[in-house]
Amino acid sequence: LPARPRIEAATAVAAVAMPMLVATLGLLLALAADARDLEPVTPVEKVITLLEDLKSEVETEGQTEASTYDEFACFCKDTTKSKSTSITDGRDNIDTESANVEQKTALKSDKAAELGERRAKEEQLKQELQETEARCAKAKAEYDAAAADLSKAIASLEAAIKAMEDSKSSKPAPAPGGTLLQVQTSLQQSLDLADVMGLIAPARRSALSAFLQTGVDPADPTYAYHSEHIIRTLKDLLGDFRGEKKELDDEWDKTDKNCKATKDSLSGKIDSNSDAMDTLEGEIDGLTGDIALARENLVNAEALLKDDQTYLKDLTERCETRARDWDQRSQMRGDELQALASALELLTNNISSLDTAVNERALLLQEKGGSG
């Protein structure tokens, strides 16, 4: 028989049929007494040997099973600890990844809002630059026109003054009105410009106009009388024109520098804003990737946590079931060993002495029968 049925059989003999054991042994001894040759080992001794073998087998089997269960218990302990740690770490990881997703999403939203503001700022700066360029171009055109008029007036006055002074010198007289007539038209334009700019008094303006309208003849005594006064007036007017030209040039230098500085500043702001937008776009792209990765990690962490929790639940049930089974089997095995020990004690201490006495009587009867 296999080990377990033999143990159960022995237990049944020892625990249930013990009261019949003595009668059975007595019958065995009586039958043995009729045998011609005595066995070297008595039936009781065989029973004792069988029970001792069974007891030893049960103990060995218990030790083997205990070793196997100890390994399984260690597995339960170590795996439960490992999975519990993994679950704790998984929850922490989920919290971290959730916070990471939330933080990076908020940061991405801020970056996107800033990018929108900078795009609007770029349009504003470009509009300001365009308006500045138009304003400066208009100012340059106005300066060029005014400077040209003043330069022409100055040249006309210089030519008129030189012509009038030359006509008074000891040089050979030119053709009547030759040189002065050549500058008369431009001189009239200069006077008109001076009148518009308010550089000449009305009385002087009238005298010069009358002088130009009467015709210019250096040989005329009237010319000699008025020329000195006219030359002084023209020189004064020339000084005023030169002053106006210098003031115009100085003012334009300031305007030109301001225009260049403003355009350079706006261009620099546009470039800096463009660089900032490029940086923001790169950061937003990076955050988009980070958020996607964090969400993937979060999904994986949640899946792993669920797997660990399911595994730990199943493992706990298996370990608890195995522990209860082990406790029951240990209790049963203890009862079996207790029953076997009790049977052996009974057989060894009581029935064995009876078996010896029966054997002795059987031997005596055999001897008597042989002598008769």
Secondary structure, 3 states (H helix, E strand, C coil): CCHHHHHHHHHHHHHCCHHHHHHHHHHHHHHHHCCCCCCCCCHHHHHHHHHHHHHHHHHHHHHHHHHHHHHHHHHHHHHHHHHHHHHHHHHHHHHHHHHHHHHHHHHHHHHHHHHHHHHHHHHHHHHHHHHHHHHHHHHHHHHHHHHHHHHHHHHHHHHHHHHHHHHHCCCCCCCCCHHHHHHHHHHHHHHHHHHHHCCCCHHHHHHHHHHHHCCCCCCCHHHHHHHHHHHHHHHHHHHHHHHHHHHHHHHHHHHHHHHHHHHHHHHHHHHHHHHHHHHHHHHHHHHHHHHHHHHHHHHHHHHHHHHHHHHHHHHHHHHHHHHHHHHHHHHHHHHHHHHHHHHHHHHHHHHHHHHHHHHHHHHHHHHHHHHC
